[in-house]
Amino acid sequence: HRDSLTKNKTTVEIEGKSYAKAIFLIGIENPNYKENLEFTTKINNKMNELYPNLSKGIYQKGGEGVNGVYNQDFSKYTILLEIGGYQNTPIEVLNSTLAFAECFMEVIKTYES
């Protein structure tokens, strides 16, 4: 997803490296809403811990005229992540994607198989 905000609002520098900011989106109109939110919160918290200010948080969306499901009804572990804006570079988006992957792996290691 490419946000329409300017680069100064969609970019963060962490330890000398430039990242495209990320935001999680949770549809509040699906049967897995609470589980999706719990799972996403754990990932968001890990991102805040390891990469301060990389995540812009969790946006919960629903209501009339809005898709409040976002395919998150398929699983209680389905997430939607939006990274960066139209002015972010592919490298900034890649840096954020790799940071997300690290945080995601840390969280899913805590779940039983």
GIPELIN-V407071 format. One record per pair of residues at least 4 apart in sequence whose ideal C-beta (glycine too) atoms are under 6 Angstrom apart, sorted by the first residue. I is the first residue (numbers start at 0). J is the second residue. Records with the same first field share a line. If there is no record, write none. Layout:
I->J + J
This chain:
0->81
1->84 + 85
2->9 + 84
4->8 + 9 + 84
6->10 + 86
9->19 + 20 + 83 + 84 + 87
11->18 + 20 + 52 + 53
12->17
13->18 + 50
16->94
17->91
18->53 + 91 + 94 + 95
19->82 + 83 + 87 + 91 + 92 + 95
20->55
21->54 + 80 + 82 + 95
22->55 + 58 + 81
23->39 + 43 + 57 + 80
24->58 + 79
25->35 + 36 + 39 + 57 + 59
26->67 + 68 + 69 + 71
27->32 + 59 + 61 + 67
28->61 + 67 + 68
29->68 + 71 + 72
30->72
31->35 + 71 + 72 + 75
34->75
35->71
38->76
39->43 + 57 + 78
41->106
42->102 + 103 + 106
43->54 + 57
45->102 + 105 + 106
46->50 + 53 + 54 + 102
47->54
50->98
60->65
61->65 + 67
68->72
69->79
71->77
73->77
82->92 + 95
83->87 + 92
87->91 + 92
99->103
